């Protein structure tokens, strides 16, 4: 546990260093690197060594999503998607005798899942540009991380000290119902704390567009949304565990001592981020005002 805690604390420091570059190209670059590492972990997990070009094609797709828009705003994503489909067909046709289609299709599907997840994290920046919204985008990303990772941390310790009833014994034997409940409650309380802290910082922040009101109905609404997000994060965690069980591995990688690889650490947030960023997009599209 000591290694896991120390590694987690180091990870938090790195997270805030990255968030400090939220309004620069470095944030995009870090997301691309994390995506590329996650893709490499997935390729290794499926053990399909004959088509390294699959990883290369997915990395190129990630480059178009994460890096190219920083320098060229008119990226044609439809054309990019079409070229990706063509590349996938070429991989299957010209490596037919050396590959297993179901394995390649699974890699591609998981790769798109990862792309959407990390792309949704980048969407916080695109939906809430710094020049207009200041640090609001970074703040909402922190809330998303609190829902996903905060819930994971609280679930871990709740299960460690109080866990008795298995939640999903086949997929993740150590996860318990008590831990899941603790994770949900913990993520809700942590989100409330972050919202309150940000409301205190708002007077000194530039361009913040978020308004806040901590009446009872508002607090309850935030709690319900956070609880649902925490459950989604747990499903994301179990989904990644299901894949690990299918391919016969314990961890996707070893980049974080005590935690595993990028996919082991980002499994929950990759499912929560699309949900949160899409909700933000709908609010903005309908001219809504954020209440924090």
N, C-alpha and C positions, 0 to 999 in steps of 0.2 A: 504493500500500500504506500510506503514511503516514497518509492520511486515514482509511482503514479501521481502522487500529490505534488512532488517537486516538479515533475515534467508538466503537470497541468498549470502550475503557477508560472513557469517559464513560458508556456503557451499563451497565457493571459497577457503577459508583458509584450510578447511578440504581436499579439492581436491588436493591442492599443497602439503599438508603433506603426503597424500597417494602417490602422484607421486614421492615424495622424496624417497620412498621405492620401486620404480619401479623395481630395480634389485634384490629385496629380495623376500622371500616367503610371506612376509606380504602383498604385493600387491595382490598376488593370493588369500590369505585368505580374504581380504577385498571384492574382487569381488565375492567370494563364499558367503559371508555373505549377500551382497546386492542381489545376485541371490536368496538366500533362503528367504529373506524378501519379495522380489517381488513375489516369488512363493506362499508364505503364503497369500499375498494380493489378488492374483488371486483366490486362493481356497476360500477365504472368499467372494470375489465378486460374484462367481458363486453359492454360498450358497448350495453346495452339501455336507452336513455334514456326510453322511454315508460312505465316502471313504477317510478318512484321510490318508489311506495308499497310495493314489495317490500322495499326497504331499511328503510323505516319499520316495517313489520310485524316484520322480523327484529330490529330494534333494540328494539322493544317486548318481544319474546320474550326478548332478552338482559337487559332491565331486570327482567323477572320472575325470571330465574334468578340474576342477580348482585346486584341491589339490594333487591328486595322482601323476601327472607327475613331481611334485617338488621332489618327493622321488623315483619315479620309472619311468624311461624314456620309457620303452617298454610297455606302456598301449595299449591294444588291443581294439581300439574303435569299430571295427566291432563286436567283441564278446560282448562288453558293450551294443551296440545298439540291438543286438539279445536278450540279457537278458532283456532289457527294454521292448521290444515288447512282450516277454513271460510274464513278470510281468503284463503288461497292459491286456493281454488276461485273466490271472488268476483273476485280479480285476473284470473284467466284468462278467466272468463265475460264480465266487463264491459269488458275491454280486448282482446277477441278479435281485432278488426280491426287493432290497433296493435302487437301483440306476436308474438314467435316462441316458441311453447311450449317447444321444446327448450332455448332460451336461458334462459328463466325457470326451467325445471326444473333446469338446471345451476346457476344462481345459488342456488336454494333448497338443492340438495344440498350445494354447497360451503359455504353459510351454516350448515347444520346441522353439517357437519364442523368448522367453526370454533367453533361454539357448544359442541360436545362437548369440543373441545380446551381452550378456556379454562375451561369448566365443570369439567373434570378438575383444572385447576390450583387452582380454588377448593375442590374436594373435599378437598384436603390439609388445608385449614383446618377443614372440616366434620367430617371423619373423626377428626382429631386436635385437638380443641378446646384452646385455650391453657390454660384453667383446669385441665384434667386432664393434658395432655401437655407443657405448657410450649412450648419452641421446637422440639420434635421434628418437628412438621408443616413448619415453615419449613426445618428441616435437610434433611428428605427431599425437599422441593421444590428445594433447592440441589443435592442429588445428582442429581435429574432434569435440572436445567439443565446440570450438569456432563456428564452423559451426552450430552445433545443438543447443547449449544453448545460444550462442551469438545471433543467429537468433531469438530465442524465446524471449530473453530480449528486443531486438530492436523492435520486432513485438509487444510486449506488450505495450511498451511506445509509439510507433508510432500509434497503435490503440487507446490507451488511449487519446492521444492529437489530433489526426487527423482522427480517424476512423469514417466513415459514412456509408459505404456500406458493408453489411454482406458477409462474405466469405462462411461460411457453417452454416446457421442459425439453422438447425436441430441438427447437431452434436455439435457445439460449438457457441452459440449465441453471445458471446463477440468478436469472431475473425472477423476481417474486411479485406477487400482487401487492404486498405491503410496500415494496420498493416503488412500484408504479404509482401508488397513491401518494407516497412521499414526494416523488418526482413532480407530480401534477401540482400538489400544494406548494412545493418549494419554488417551482417556476412561476406560479402566480404571485407569490409573495415577493420574489426577486424582481419581477416586472413592475409591480407596484412601487418598489423601492427605487428602481431606475427612473420611472416616470416622475416620481416626487423629486428626485435629485436633479433631473433635467429641468424641471419647472423652476428650481432655484437658480440654475445657471442661465436660463433664458434671458434675463435682463442684460447680461454682459455678452451675449452671443449676437453676431451680426446676421441679418437677413432671416432670422428664424421666423417661419410662417405658422408654426404650430401654436395653437391656443390651448389653454388648460383650464379645467374646472373639476375639482375633486368632490362633486356631490355624490351621494350614495348610489344613484342609478348609474352614474358614469363608472364608478369603481367596480360595481357588479358586472357591468358590460365588459369592461377590460378583463376582469377575472374569468368570465365565461369564454371569451375569445382566446385568452392565454391558455386556459385549461384544454380547449380543443386543440390548440397548436401543440401543446405538450404531448397529447395523445398521438397526433400526427407524427411528431418527432420519434416517439417510441416505435411506431409502425415502420418508420424509415430505418431505425436501428435494427429491428427484427427482419426487415426486408434484406438488408445487407448481410445479416447473420444467415438468412435462408440461403443466399447465394454461396456463402462460405461453406455451409454444410453440404451443398450440392457438389461443389468442386473439391471438397476435402481439405480445406486449409483452416488454420486457427486464426490468423491475422492476415490482412492484405499486405502489410509491410512492417517495417521496424523503425520508421523515421522518428517516432515519439516513444521513448522508453516507457513501458507500462501501459501504453495506449495502442500501439500498433502503427499502422500506416495512415496516410491521408484519408483513405476511405473509411478506416476504422474510427477516425475522429470526426469526419464530416458527414457520416451516414445519416444522422438525424436532421442536420440543418439543410441538407440537400433536398429534403422533402418539405421542410417548413418554409424555406425561403421562397419557393415558387408560389405558395399559398399567400404569404404575406405581401410579396411584391405585386402579385396580381390584384389583391384587394386594394392596395395603394393606387395602382393604375386605374381601377374602376372609380375610386373616390375622386381622383384628379380629372378623369374623363367626364365625370358628371358634375364638375365644378364644386365638389365638396370641400369642406374645411376640416383639417385635422384637429381633433380635440385631445389634448394631452394634459 
